[in-house]
């Protein structure tokens, strides 16, 4: 078992000290304290590299979609959108709802033009 200093671990991962401490805070990697010195197991760094190799982009996309789902549910609960339009929002390719052509105008401007208000 090889132990690395904080500086060595940062160089190996090519990250800043702040990023390393954030990883420790999130529980992604652990320090070993010996004589008041913080050291990191090399195995922990190797595991972090393997785990993070492809999962980050997938996690980010799924987290964004989950956040949008919560937001959309809130819009439905407030009566601001039709529940049927949820499919069009999340999967526009499989939806039978077609977007309105606005010819470059924002939706707010179209509403103002139709109502004749300003």
Buried (B, 14 or more C-beta within 10 A) or exposed (E): EEBBEBEBBBEBBEEEEEEBBEBBEEEBBEBEEEEEEBBBBBEBBEEBEEEEEEEEEEEEEEEEEEEEEEEBEEBBEEEEBEEEBBEBBEEEEEBEEEEEEEEEEEEEEEEEEEEEEE
